[in-house]
Amino acid sequence: MVLASTGILFAAVLLAGLLYGLKTAGNMRHLAECIRDISQRRYLPIQGRGTYRELYDSLNAMYGELQESDRLREETAYMQRAWIAGITHDLRTPLSPIRGYAEILADEGEKAGKDCRRYAKVMLQNVDRMESLMDDLKVIYQLESGILPMDFREQNLVRFLRELVICLLNDPKYQDRTIHFVCTEEELPVSFDRKLLERAVLNLMVNAFVHGDSETELTLKVSAGDGSLEIAVSDNGRGMTEEEAARAFDRYVRGRITEQGQEGTGLGLAIAKEVVELHRGTIEASAIPGTGTTFLIRFPFP
């Protein structure tokens, strides 16, 4: 009789332990699901009861704080976008009359004194620089925010790059420079955003002229094979050190001042890198001091 009672008691304790274990496992599984829902921002607050009441209350409070943090972040991002749009507009507004008066002074010819024409030229140069800086800041912000408009279309890359070289040489600032275009193919159909890739490649070419001297020549070479397409922008300028090449694509890192004038905004190469990466490509810089610099872009092809 005693043995039977002991056996029944043991079985009851074992069953109770098993039921408690199953209940605890179920609660732990539910808590894990709640934590996952919180991370995915789809959690529904739960009125906690019993042993886990304080834990559910803590989860509810944490989710409330997380929602408030998300709200503040979105509000801050919106204010930042509004600020950039506003400051861009505010900076451009005074530039319009400055440019207008400067152009009038510059066009006066013999009617204006030598100093007056010189001042007008300086005004126009600084207006151009400020507009370039604002444009670079806008593009960098759009790239960071993922709101840069994209328009990928299949086009002939060879023709596109050849026209880009001609366009740059038609610019009065670079009309006396030399650019060698090297490509054995007449047509390379590639899907790319024309406006963005134009900006990236132009930044690389202009960078070579800005940081070189008046004798610096540029070579733009295009080749395809082995599953990749390469665009190499090389110059025979003064090159860079290993440290300068490693930091070439860092934002706001500007090169040294040369006889060509101010070295730029410090955003051109950073923009080029991000545009290339948007096209699923890579870019790297290599240079030999006193010999020249090469920027090599690689895209998957075909």
VMD Tcl script that draws the C-alpha trace (Angstrom):
set ca {
  {0.00 0.00 0.00}
  {2.81 2.39 0.94}
  {4.73 1.52 -2.19}
  {1.64 2.13 -4.32}
  {1.03 5.53 -2.70}
  {4.68 6.46 -3.17}
  {4.53 5.44 -6.83}
  {1.41 7.51 -7.44}
  {2.96 10.52 -5.68}
  {6.15 10.18 -7.72}
  {4.16 9.98 -10.95}
  {2.14 13.05 -9.96}
  {5.30 15.05 -9.19}
  {6.86 13.92 -12.46}
  {3.75 14.90 -14.42}
  {3.56 18.27 -12.65}
  {7.24 18.91 -13.44}
  {6.69 17.98 -17.07}
  {3.66 20.28 -17.36}
  {5.57 23.11 -15.68}
  {8.50 22.57 -18.02}
  {6.24 22.65 -21.05}
  {4.56 25.82 -19.81}
  {7.91 27.48 -19.11}
  {9.21 26.48 -22.55}
  {6.05 27.93 -24.11}
  {6.51 31.20 -22.20}
  {10.18 31.40 -23.25}
  {9.20 30.79 -26.86}
  {6.59 33.53 -26.66}
  {9.11 35.93 -25.12}
  {11.55 35.15 -27.93}
  {8.80 35.90 -30.47}
  {8.06 39.19 -28.71}
  {11.72 40.21 -28.86}
  {11.84 39.32 -32.55}
  {8.69 41.36 -33.19}
  {10.24 44.31 -31.38}
  {13.35 44.14 -33.59}
  {11.10 44.05 -36.67}
  {8.91 46.90 -35.35}
  {5.69 44.85 -35.35}
  {5.28 44.17 -31.64}
  {1.86 44.49 -30.01}
  {2.03 45.43 -26.28}
  {0.89 42.64 -23.97}
  {-0.76 42.96 -20.58}
  {1.51 40.78 -18.47}
  {0.17 38.55 -15.69}
  {1.58 36.25 -13.08}
  {5.27 35.39 -12.91}
  {6.22 37.15 -16.16}
  {4.27 40.33 -15.58}
  {7.30 42.51 -14.86}
  {9.13 41.10 -17.85}
  {6.26 41.91 -20.24}
  {5.93 45.37 -18.69}
  {9.63 45.94 -19.38}
  {9.22 44.78 -23.00}
  {6.25 47.14 -23.43}
  {8.27 50.04 -22.02}
  {11.28 49.21 -24.20}
  {9.13 49.08 -27.33}
  {7.57 52.42 -26.46}
  {11.02 53.99 -26.09}
  {12.12 52.39 -29.35}
  {9.12 53.84 -31.18}
  {9.88 57.27 -29.76}
  {13.51 56.93 -30.83}
  {12.41 55.98 -34.36}
  {10.06 58.95 -34.44}
  {12.79 61.34 -33.34}
  {15.22 59.90 -35.89}
  {12.72 60.35 -38.71}
  {11.94 63.86 -37.53}
  {15.64 64.70 -37.39}
  {16.18 63.25 -40.87}
  {13.28 65.32 -42.19}
  {14.65 68.48 -40.56}
  {18.09 67.71 -42.00}
  {16.64 67.34 -45.49}
  {14.71 70.57 -45.07}
  {17.84 72.33 -43.79}
  {19.94 71.21 -46.74}
  {17.24 72.24 -49.19}
  {16.89 75.60 -47.45}
  {20.60 76.34 -47.14}
  {21.14 75.38 -50.78}
  {18.41 77.80 -51.84}
  {19.69 80.53 -49.53}
  {23.22 80.19 -50.86}
  {22.12 80.26 -54.47}
  {19.95 83.34 -54.05}
  {22.79 85.86 -53.55}
  {24.86 84.14 -56.25}
  {22.45 85.14 -59.00}
  {23.02 88.92 -58.77}
  {26.75 88.38 -58.11}
  {27.05 86.34 -61.28}
  {24.90 88.78 -63.25}
  {26.92 91.85 -62.28}
  {30.20 89.99 -62.74}
  {29.23 88.97 -66.27}
  {28.27 92.56 -67.07}
  {31.64 93.79 -65.81}
  {33.50 91.06 -67.67}
  {31.69 91.87 -70.95}
  {32.33 95.61 -70.79}
  {35.58 95.06 -72.68}
  {37.55 98.26 -73.25}
  {34.90 100.31 -71.44}
  {35.93 98.78 -68.13}
  {39.29 99.26 -66.54}
  {41.83 96.48 -66.27}
  {41.28 96.10 -62.52}
  {37.51 96.02 -62.96}
  {37.76 93.13 -65.43}
  {40.16 91.30 -63.14}
  {37.79 91.65 -60.19}
  {34.89 90.42 -62.31}
  {36.89 87.33 -63.27}
  {37.64 86.58 -59.62}
  {33.96 86.98 -58.76}
  {32.93 84.52 -61.45}
  {35.56 81.99 -60.35}
  {34.32 82.09 -56.79}
  {30.70 81.82 -57.85}
  {31.60 78.74 -59.88}
  {33.40 77.25 -56.90}
  {30.49 77.88 -54.52}
  {28.00 76.37 -56.98}
  {30.25 73.33 -57.39}
  {30.52 72.88 -53.63}
  {26.76 73.10 -53.13}
  {26.16 70.64 -55.93}
  {28.68 68.18 -54.44}
  {27.10 68.48 -50.98}
  {23.68 67.83 -52.45}
  {24.84 64.72 -54.31}
  {26.69 63.35 -51.26}
  {23.56 63.80 -49.14}
  {21.40 62.08 -51.75}
  {23.86 59.19 -51.92}
  {23.89 58.83 -48.12}
  {20.11 58.94 -47.91}
  {19.52 56.58 -50.82}
  {17.31 59.15 -52.54}
  {19.48 59.84 -55.56}
  {17.37 59.36 -58.72}
  {18.64 56.43 -60.81}
  {18.01 55.79 -64.50}
  {19.76 52.63 -65.71}
  {19.59 52.05 -69.45}
  {21.58 49.87 -71.81}
  {23.87 52.12 -73.86}
  {27.08 51.98 -75.85}
  {29.75 52.71 -73.25}
  {32.47 53.34 -75.85}
  {30.52 56.09 -77.58}
  {29.50 57.56 -74.23}
  {33.12 57.85 -73.01}
  {34.38 59.18 -76.34}
  {31.73 61.92 -76.27}
  {32.71 62.67 -72.67}
  {36.32 63.25 -73.72}
  {35.23 65.56 -76.54}
  {32.93 67.46 -74.17}
  {35.77 68.04 -71.69}
  {38.17 69.22 -74.40}
  {35.54 71.69 -75.62}
  {35.59 73.35 -72.21}
  {37.71 76.53 -72.52}
  {39.62 75.58 -69.35}
  {40.82 72.31 -70.89}
  {40.80 72.99 -74.63}
  {44.61 73.05 -74.76}
  {45.04 69.79 -72.86}
  {45.69 66.32 -74.25}
  {43.51 63.25 -73.66}
  {44.30 59.89 -75.30}
  {41.30 57.63 -75.77}
  {42.23 53.95 -76.09}
  {39.70 51.23 -76.89}
  {39.85 48.30 -79.32}
  {36.05 47.89 -79.32}
  {33.58 50.03 -81.20}
  {30.61 49.00 -79.11}
  {30.20 47.78 -75.53}
  {26.50 47.58 -74.54}
  {26.26 48.25 -70.81}
  {23.39 49.22 -68.52}
  {24.29 52.38 -66.61}
  {22.95 55.73 -65.42}
  {24.31 58.20 -67.98}
  {24.20 61.27 -65.76}
  {25.81 59.64 -62.74}
  {28.56 57.82 -64.62}
  {29.33 61.01 -66.53}
  {29.85 62.79 -63.24}
  {32.08 60.03 -61.87}
  {34.38 59.80 -64.91}
  {34.54 63.58 -65.35}
  {35.54 63.93 -61.70}
  {38.44 61.54 -62.29}
  {39.62 63.30 -65.45}
  {39.30 66.80 -64.06}
  {41.10 65.68 -60.91}
  {44.11 64.70 -63.04}
  {44.29 68.13 -64.67}
  {43.63 70.09 -61.47}
  {46.40 68.34 -59.55}
  {48.84 68.18 -62.43}
  {50.69 70.91 -64.28}
  {50.09 72.46 -67.68}
  {51.97 69.60 -69.37}
  {49.95 66.82 -67.76}
  {48.39 64.45 -70.28}
  {45.53 62.04 -69.65}
  {44.77 58.57 -70.99}
  {41.30 57.00 -70.85}
  {41.50 53.29 -71.64}
  {38.52 50.94 -71.94}
  {38.80 47.15 -72.14}
  {36.53 44.14 -71.62}
  {37.19 40.47 -70.96}
  {37.25 37.68 -68.37}
  {33.82 38.65 -67.05}
  {34.71 42.26 -66.25}
  {34.91 45.64 -67.92}
  {37.68 48.07 -67.00}
  {37.94 51.83 -67.34}
  {41.39 53.19 -66.52}
  {41.97 56.93 -66.10}
  {45.73 57.55 -66.06}
  {47.88 60.66 -66.08}
  {51.57 61.42 -66.26}
  {51.43 63.98 -63.46}
  {53.30 64.09 -60.20}
  {51.49 61.08 -58.71}
  {50.68 60.41 -55.07}
  {52.27 58.75 -52.09}
  {50.89 55.43 -50.82}
  {49.17 57.25 -47.97}
  {47.55 59.76 -50.33}
  {46.38 56.95 -52.64}
  {44.87 55.06 -49.68}
  {42.87 58.14 -48.65}
  {42.04 59.35 -52.16}
  {38.35 58.46 -51.86}
  {37.81 59.80 -48.33}
  {35.34 62.66 -48.14}
  {36.67 66.17 -47.68}
  {40.26 65.04 -48.25}
  {41.68 67.49 -50.76}
  {44.88 67.32 -52.75}
  {47.68 69.80 -52.67}
  {47.38 73.26 -54.22}
  {49.01 73.41 -57.64}
  {49.62 75.98 -60.32}
  {46.10 75.24 -61.53}
  {44.71 76.95 -58.45}
  {42.49 75.77 -55.62}
  {42.49 72.02 -55.24}
  {38.71 71.38 -55.20}
  {35.94 70.60 -52.75}
  {37.34 67.30 -51.48}
  {34.19 65.45 -52.57}
  {34.84 64.66 -56.23}
  {36.61 61.33 -55.78}
  {34.26 60.27 -52.96}
  {31.30 60.87 -55.27}
  {33.03 58.92 -58.06}
  {33.56 55.96 -55.73}
  {29.95 55.87 -54.54}
  {28.60 56.18 -58.10}
  {30.80 53.28 -59.22}
  {29.60 51.16 -56.31}
  {25.98 51.96 -57.21}
  {26.79 50.36 -60.56}
  {28.06 47.23 -58.72}
  {31.62 48.15 -59.57}
  {34.87 48.80 -57.73}
  {37.45 51.56 -58.02}
  {41.02 51.77 -56.80}
  {43.86 54.26 -57.03}
  {47.50 53.50 -57.70}
  {50.30 55.99 -58.13}
  {54.04 56.48 -58.28}
  {55.35 59.83 -56.98}
  {56.75 61.85 -59.85}
  {55.38 59.45 -62.49}
  {51.59 59.59 -62.47}
  {48.32 58.25 -61.10}
  {45.85 55.64 -62.33}
  {42.24 55.21 -61.26}
  {40.96 51.77 -62.26}
  {37.21 51.08 -62.41}
  {35.94 47.50 -62.78}
  {32.37 46.53 -63.66}
  {30.93 43.03 -64.06}
  {30.55 42.27 -67.79}
  {28.55 41.12 -69.59}
}
mol new
graphics top color blue
foreach p $ca { graphics top sphere $p radius 0.5 }
foreach p [lrange $ca 0 end-1] q [lrange $ca 1 end] { graphics top cylinder $p $q radius 0.2 }
display resetview
